[in-house]
Amino acid sequence: MKRRREAVALEYGLRDAPVVTAKGSDELAEAIIAEARRQGVYVAEDRELVAALSRLDLEQEIPRDLYVAVAVVLSWAYWLRGMKPGDEKG
């Protein structure tokens, strides 16, 4: 049995907290991941985090209880790009 693929996209930097900008499963998840990679966006694979984020609505800020988990992912993304928070605004 093929495992269901899920994806959640977050935007960070325009609001106080990261916001869910896209989410989906199966073919839509594959399209979200492909577009992220095409644009050079870091793609993290964490089933538990995706499960928690997928319960949120589109355009919803992440809740405080997910701040640490998302911050870890964001810190890796910044590090991989040689950036620090705030660089995207400049």
C-alpha positions in Angstrom: 0.0 0.0 0.0 1.4 3.4 -1.0 1.8 5.8 1.9 -0.2 9.0 1.6 2.1 12.0 0.9 1.2 15.3 2.6 2.8 18.8 2.4 2.3 22.1 4.1 4.0 25.3 3.0 4.8 28.1 5.4 5.6 31.8 4.8 7.7 33.6 7.3 8.8 37.2 7.5 5.7 39.2 6.7 3.8 38.6 9.9 4.7 38.0 13.5 4.5 34.2 13.1 4.8 31.8 10.2 1.6 31.4 8.2 0.2 28.3 6.3 0.2 29.3 2.6 -0.5 25.9 1.0 -1.3 22.4 2.0 -2.5 19.2 0.4 -2.1 15.5 0.0 -1.0 13.0 -2.7 -0.8 14.8 -6.1 -1.3 18.3 -4.6 1.4 17.6 -2.0 3.8 16.5 -4.8 3.0 19.7 -6.7 3.7 21.8 -3.6 7.0 20.1 -3.0 8.0 20.3 -6.6 7.3 24.1 -6.8 9.2 24.7 -3.5 12.2 22.9 -4.9 11.9 24.7 -8.2 12.0 28.0 -6.3 15.0 26.9 -4.2 12.9 26.6 -1.0 14.1 24.2 1.7 11.9 21.2 2.0 11.9 19.5 5.4 10.4 16.0 5.9 8.8 15.7 9.3 5.6 13.6 9.4 4.6 14.7 12.9 5.1 18.4 12.1 3.2 18.1 8.8 0.3 16.3 10.7 0.1 19.2 13.2 0.4 21.9 10.5 -2.2 20.3 8.2 -4.8 20.8 10.9 -4.5 24.6 10.4 -6.4 26.6 7.9 -4.8 28.4 5.0 -3.5 31.9 5.9 -3.6 30.9 9.6 -0.6 31.7 11.8 1.0 28.8 13.5 0.0 28.4 17.2 2.6 29.0 19.9 2.9 25.3 20.7 4.5 24.8 17.2 6.9 27.7 17.5 9.9 25.6 18.6 9.4 22.9 16.0 9.0 25.4 13.2 11.9 27.5 14.4 14.2 24.5 14.1 13.1 24.0 10.5 13.5 27.7 9.7 16.9 27.8 11.4 18.1 25.0 9.1 16.6 26.7 6.1 18.4 30.0 6.9 21.7 28.2 7.7 21.6 26.3 4.4 21.2 29.6 2.5 23.8 31.4 4.5 21.2 33.8 5.8 20.0 35.0 9.1 16.4 36.1 10.0 15.7 39.5 8.5 17.9 39.0 5.4 14.8 38.3 3.3 13.4 41.8 4.0 16.5 43.6 2.6 
